[in-house]
Each structure stands twice: as structure tokens, then as C-alpha cells.
Amino acid sequence: MNFERITHPAPTSPAAREEAIANPGFGTVFSDHMVTIGYDEAKGGWHSAQLGPRQPIPLDPAASVLHYAQEIFEGMKAYRHPDGSLALFRPEANARRFNESAKRMAMPELPEELFLESLRQLLAVDGEWMPTVEGGSIYLRPFMFASEAFLGVRPAKQYKFIVIASPAGSYFKGGAKPVKIWVSRNYTRAAPGGTGAAKTGGNYAASLVPQAEGIANGCDQVVFLDAVEKKWIEELGGMNLFFVFDDGTVVTPPLTGTILPGITRDSLIQLLRSEGLQLREEPYSIDQWRADATTGKLVETMACGTAAVVTPVGTVVGPDGEFTIGSGGTGQLTHKMREALVGIQRGERDDPHSWVQKI
Ligand SMILES: *Cc1c(COP(=O)(O)O)cnc(C)c1O
């Protein structure tokens, strides 16, 4: 599919851009352009691929996404490598997961090559938006929503796929600070048979009240337990978890359909295994977590996801009070895995798994 290129009538001046990316934080600064591709069942599917100015989207008030929430998204980062090139980390994994999410939400799949070409097109015009601050990246947000004006309940026949780019600083200012986690007892994130494994906005909407409850209790993030027994640890609102034991083994909850299959999670599993560590995907309960942290059998807990890469969990606030993981700081393996993954992503270390794709 050919991309139509629409010239930006008033691009940001280099000076204004430099200022905007000097200290961009996360999710508030956007580049000048966006990619849009339409889908219309009556037109035979995907059509009208466009690279143009980033601007508001015309949307009919009856667009079914606004009523029945057919929406999915991805999140990934582009990095500037030491040789000056731009690189993506496992973008084909995002393309695949995007289509898994699409299937679950009764939305059309986007050919993986079209997904990848969209990222390349956008980075080719907006690569200059890469922050120069340490830990900087361009966060890419591909998403798709039902745009058909129709209030009946059925899968829509028209969709829009869009990619926007947002320059981002280091997710946590001053490095990876240990996070304090709230164990949600009143709310769950995903039920068996639900949409927990799809990257869809509704899962996030459902997590906001428990997240607010966590913040009101002095925590940074929420950990969700399984919806059936309220016993098994699943994940945070947007990060997967790994538990490290004093015998060197590592456990992460299995993908049973209620957990988002993180690409950082999958990368960590492969890295840990290639380090010769024993990694098991098996259920781990909140009571065991507390008991093991207390006896010292559990020495570290790491949270992982694209935004923060690998982050230590320092303290857990549960219904039976607080407990600390290890010394409450950053554990050895957490530090090592963070360095390893960030090093590969930024082109500062060897990439034995061929995860990095230069643009
Ligand atoms: C996106 C996401 C993750 C992390 O996935 P990555 O591919 O590692 O960024 C974890 N949990 C949830 C709920 C997510 O939406």
C-alpha cells in the first residue's frame, strides 16, 4: 500500500522543538506528524494510508468506539543508537500482539508489514524529535478504533488505525526507584474469558479506581489478584511481575488469558534463561509472597513493561499490612536485567537474539 504524504503547513520550528524535547516527561509532548489508515468493509478493507500533520480526528458522535469501546493500542519505543541511527525493539512482536488484540475485540487485523511500515514512515519524518536527554526515546502509540456511525451492537464495519509519536524522557526521573505497590482487594482487572490479554482501553478504564485507591494509600501502583480465588498474583495495571528467590530461581505468573503478554516479560524470560537461571511460569499467591518476603526466601520482585523497562518493587501494602522486598531497594538481579535490556535497546550491548531493528 502506498502512503500519501501530506506536507505539514506549519511544522514546529527547530528552536521550539529543541525546547519541547529538552525535558519532555512522559506523554505530553507530540511530534508534528501522524499516520492514518482507514478500514471499510464496503471498500474491501484497508485503504487510504496517509502520513500527514498531527491534527484532531473528525469523528461522528455515533462512532461506535464512543459507545461500545472497540479500541486497541500498542506502546513501543524508538531509540537513538550510538552510531546515530534510529532503532526499534522487537516491533514485529507489537504487530503480532496488535492483531491478537484485534481478534479478541472483533476488529479487523492489520497486515504486520503495514503496521511496521507505518512506524518507519512516521520516524522518517519525525526522527528529529528524539530527546537528547539520557534515557530519552520516542514513544510510539499505534491504535485502532471503530469509527462507524452506528448505535446497534455488532462489530463495526469501519475503523481507523493511527500512529502518533511522543518524545519521552526517562520514565522515572533519577533512575529506577523502587515502587510501592497496593494489593487491590476490592477490584480485579481481568476475569477468565474476559479481555485481560488484549491491549484495549477498557482494561485501563477499569484499573483507574483501584489505582486511585492505591495512591490514596500512599502507593505508586496496584497489583491485581486473580478474579476467581482472589489469591494468585497477576500483574500491575501496565506491567508484568517477576519474583526472584534466594536459590537463584525466578517465577513469573503464567499467561492464562487474564494477563497481558508483555514483550518485556518475554524478553526477560529469554534473557534469564540465557543467563542459565531457572525460570518457571507458574502461579504465585499473595500469601506466599508475603511469607517468602518475611523469611527472606524471596529476595527481589521486578516489574517490567515498555515504559519503565525493569523496575524494582520495594514495598507491598496488603490487607494484612505492609511488607518489604529484600532491603526495600534495588536488588542485584533487577539491576543486572535492567542494564542488560536497556543496553540492548540502546545499541550499547550485543543483541544475540536479534531483537533490535534499525530504521
Ligand atoms: C502493555 C502492558 C504490559 C507490558 O507490555 P510490554 O509489551 O512489555 O510493554 C503489561 N501489562 C499490561 C496490562 C499492559 O497493557
The ligand as a Tripos MOL2 file, in Angstrom:
@<TRIPOS>MOLECULE
LIG
   15    15     1     0     0
SMALL
NO_CHARGES

@<TRIPOS>ATOM
      1 C1          1.3490   -3.1190   27.7280 C.3       1 LIG1
      2 C2          1.1210   -3.8270   29.0220 C.ar      1 LIG1
      3 C3          2.1400   -4.5280   29.7030 C.ar      1 LIG1
      4 C4          3.5760   -4.5150   29.2480 C.3       1 LIG1
      5 O1          3.7820   -4.9720   27.9520 O.3       1 LIG1
      6 P1          5.1350   -4.6010   27.2010 P.3       1 LIG1
      7 O2          4.9660   -5.2220   25.8660 O.co2     1 LIG1
      8 O3          6.2380   -5.2090   27.9770 O.co2     1 LIG1
      9 O4          5.2170   -3.1180   27.1720 O.co2     1 LIG1
     10 C5          1.8130   -5.2150   30.8520 C.ar      1 LIG1
     11 N1          0.5510   -5.2020   31.3370 N.ar      1 LIG1
     12 C6         -0.4460   -4.5300   30.7280 C.ar      1 LIG1
     13 C7         -1.8030   -4.5780   31.3200 C.3       1 LIG1
     14 C8         -0.1960   -3.8330   29.5470 C.ar      1 LIG1
     15 O5         -1.1930   -3.1560   28.9630 O.3       1 LIG1
@<TRIPOS>BOND
     1     1     2 1
     2     2     3 ar
     3     2    14 ar
     4     3     4 1
     5     3    10 ar
     6     4     5 1
     7     5     6 1
     8     6     7 2
     9     6     8 1
    10     6     9 1
    11    10    11 ar
    12    11    12 ar
    13    12    13 1
    14    12    14 ar
    15    14    15 1
@<TRIPOS>SUBSTRUCTURE
     1 LIG1         1 GROUP 0 **** ****
